[in-house]
Amino acid sequence: MGEAAKVERPARTVWLARAAIGCGVAAVLVLAAGAGLRGALVVAVGVAALVLMAVGGWWALSRRGPLRWLGALLAVAAPAAAVALYVGAGTWPWVLGSVALWAVGLWLARTALRSARRTREMPEREVDAPRRPVLIMNPRSGGGKVEKYRLAERARELGAQVVLLDPDAHQDVVELAERAVADGADLLGVAGGDGTQALVAQVAARHGLPFLVVSAGTRNHFALDLGLDRTDPARCLDALTDGVELRVDLGEVAGRAFVNNVSFGTYAEIVQNPEYRDAKAATILAMLPDLLVGYAGAQLSAEAGGERLERPQAVLVSNNPYDAGDLLDPGRRSRLDRGRLGVLGVKVDGAAQAADLALRGTSAEAVTVLVGREVLVTADVASIPVAVDGEALELDVPVRCVIRPGALRVRVPRDRPGTVAPAPALKWSRLAHLASGRTDENGGAR
């Protein structure tokens, strides 16, 4: 960066970084003091246990019959054997103390890196309250959150028209949303899962209307990334009377909108199975061996940003990239207005790569990360299964995913939990740089 001007770091960030490094050093010293010359052996046993556990997990998922049971046994027995060795050798107090210090050090390091990272919230725009809001609600979504939190009654009290879906009959939510627009709705909202959110969001974007998200689904990924309250969906309704507006991007795959992601390969094949909804765990275990070993699905390739990914077992295309480096919580997007699609490709060829994936997460060799405005997925068959925000579809090849920057006006409550700043990938060299208390003028990560 040349001779960039130097500025002081905030004291909190500096001391967090120093404390993290101190905990890491203390973890090593505690282990060395307690285990002495056996310290290297203790570490080797721990690493071997992790590797064997990952290998066992791979066999349990990718094999059938006796080898699956052997893998499951290995995944449990490896860490148990390591603990037994530590107890037998009398080193367990030192190992436990070292692990505890290391865990605290990692937490402090993540906190320091997050506080040092300069991030901007998505810009808000002041707006008037809607006059004729219409909310579509799915009573079954999220295990019955609409009824549990009295969402329909509360929305009506705030002046909204509520359309309750019939749990026993198929209803076209796009048609319902279009009808609401034709009748004069000036805001569309959904209390339901992400798949339903995406369908109505597309209608709202098409007509330039604001869209309201009520976190009444099961996981509510879109609501999370908008900074909404997922523990109390009723708080989302505050946007009807005291709201601000965010401009966010909208993904499209083959002309259909998605607010979170589109999955190809392993997960999409599983979701396509009609037995998945009623017996998820059993269906996954039954199908994974064919999908992971000698992959029985379509042979995929994906292209984004001028780069190509060949023959992955799974591809995930997201509406804006997921925050890299936050391995303990990889499913977050701190911004939804960057105008880019994120691509995660996974290709695991054996137990060694499975172990590497378990140990290093998205930094593993088996994972490819791409970014682009357009993603083209091709295959060796005419059509492939695709999961769009968790909904199973069959689409003709090639499948084209695009991003529509700022296409969606989202109305959110002024008072909401907000998003969490992502932590960059943990690098001790960068942590040491923070601990020094100085950095370049643009906050630069080195």
ABEGO torsion letter per residue (X at the ends): XEBBBBBBBBAAAAAAAAAAAAAAAAAAAAAAAAAEAAAAAAAAAAAAAAAAAAAAAAAAAABBEAAAAAAAAAAAAAAAAAAAAAAAAGAAAAAAAAAAAAAAAAAAAAAAAAAABBBBBBBBBBBBBBABBBBBBBAABGGGAAAAAGAAAAAAAAGBBBBBBBAABBBBAAAAAAAAAAAGBABBBBBEBAAAAAAAAAAAAAAGBBBBBBBABAAGAAAAAAGBBAABAAAAAAAAABBBBBBBBBBBBGGBBBABBBBBEAAAAAAABAAAAABAAAAAAAAAAAAABGBABBBBBBBBGGBBBBGBABBBBBBEBBBBGBAABAABBABAAAGBBBBBBBBBAEAAAAAAAAAAEAABAABBBBBBABBBBBBABABBBBBBGGBBBBBBOBBBBBBBBGABBBBBBABBAEBBBBBBBBBAAAAAAAAAGBBBAAGBBX
